[in-house]
Amino acid sequence: MTRPARVIIDPLAARHNLQQARRCAPHARLMAVLKADAYGHGLVRMAELFESADAFAVASLEEATTLREAGVDGTVVLLEGPFEAAELAVIAELGLEVVLHTNEQIEMLERAACRLPVWLKFDTGMHRLGFAPEQFAALIPRLHGLAKPLRFMTHFANAHKRDDPSIDDQLGRFAAMLVDAEGERSLANSGAIIAAPQTHADWVRPGLMLYGVSPLADTSAASLQLRPVMTLRSRLISVRNVSAGEAIGYGGSYVCPEDMRVGVVAYGYGDGYPRNAGTGTPVLVNDVLTQVIGECSMDMMSVDLRPVPQASFGDTVTLWGQGLPVEDVARSCGTIPYELLCRVRMRAHYETGCP
Ligand SMILES: *Cc1c(COP(=O)(O)O)cnc(C)c1O
């Protein structure tokens, strides 16, 4: 394999971030979120790196099965619970915990007379998944005998915004509902773990921060002492001079304002780079910050080499990660880092090591 496009996963950064999450929520247990192939980092690889977590959370039985087959025998939670009754037998056999968020799922358990560890999910304001708090009283007797133990979960709509009033609103509704209830509670994802310690409760559920990315729009990962786990690396496979007035790439959207050196990088949207990352998107060539120019192709993209006059064939390019936060790339192309990380897995070649 000689094409230089690489996804490098830094194990030390991963372990460091997990410790950092623990420092933020020292009294809570920690459920490491591994859905979407561990945010594009590789499910089994990250489960191994996060082995000291108290539990793992995934979105599907397939992901949970993959973990079990890889020898991960700790607690695994299905964040969306069963999708159909046929899954229950496997869920029980694999010893998984389920989130239940809708009546149909409770009926599945009732019909199968299946007893499982349950996280009952409540909608305290996000209005995506979960029971209404008013349903609480009616639900509890039904789960008696089916849920062992019974625990409670909710999810924030705005934890990525520091001090958003909806966080305490949601927390208040959850607490009011559970005022007389027994059972462990979990609310906080990364943003709340960092910026809303009043939400930590019994279990926290970090995802993004474990991968070294800031969940807060106004705060850098470095200032939160998080280190990027994923670095996208490739090399310049062409360095040429292009004359003023000439256009670069498909559609010719970038026209050289002067005679300039242009590099072509062996990385493209076929490797998970966002195709809408056009001119101006940050990129590092030999650790020097420069920009993407023109449209990204499937296997290649062009970069402005004016800030790096010494750059030559074979030189190192970083698309994001070490030295260039994925947050900056996401901001520049109008998306969030979550999306950029998740889409990397298409055909990329992964390595583990220090970037
Ligand atoms: C994805 C997810 C998380 C993790 O969220 P981050 O913002 O990545 O920390 C936590 N809880 C639930 C229910 C999720 O779906």
PDBQT file of the ligand as one rigid body, heavy atoms in Angstrom, charges set to zero:
ROOT
HETATM    1  C1  LIG A 401     -23.774  10.603  20.916  1.00  0.00    +0.000 C 
HETATM    2  C2  LIG A 401     -24.335  10.622  22.273  1.00  0.00    +0.000 A 
HETATM    3  C3  LIG A 401     -23.562  11.044  23.366  1.00  0.00    +0.000 A 
HETATM    4  C4  LIG A 401     -22.174  11.623  23.215  1.00  0.00    +0.000 C 
HETATM    5  O1  LIG A 401     -22.283  12.975  22.811  1.00  0.00    +0.000 OA
HETATM    6  P1  LIG A 401     -20.985  13.905  22.628  1.00  0.00    +0.000 P 
HETATM    7  O2  LIG A 401     -21.548  15.238  22.334  1.00  0.00    +0.000 OA
HETATM    8  O3  LIG A 401     -20.226  13.348  21.470  1.00  0.00    +0.000 OA
HETATM    9  O4  LIG A 401     -20.219  13.819  23.877  1.00  0.00    +0.000 OA
HETATM   10  C5  LIG A 401     -24.116  10.938  24.623  1.00  0.00    +0.000 A 
HETATM   11  N1  LIG A 401     -25.373  10.458  24.794  1.00  0.00    +0.000 NA
HETATM   12  C6  LIG A 401     -26.138  10.068  23.768  1.00  0.00    +0.000 A 
HETATM   13  C7  LIG A 401     -27.519   9.576  24.033  1.00  0.00    +0.000 C 
HETATM   14  C8  LIG A 401     -25.657  10.155  22.475  1.00  0.00    +0.000 A 
HETATM   15  O5  LIG A 401     -26.427   9.775  21.455  1.00  0.00    +0.000 OA
ENDROOT
TORSDOF 0
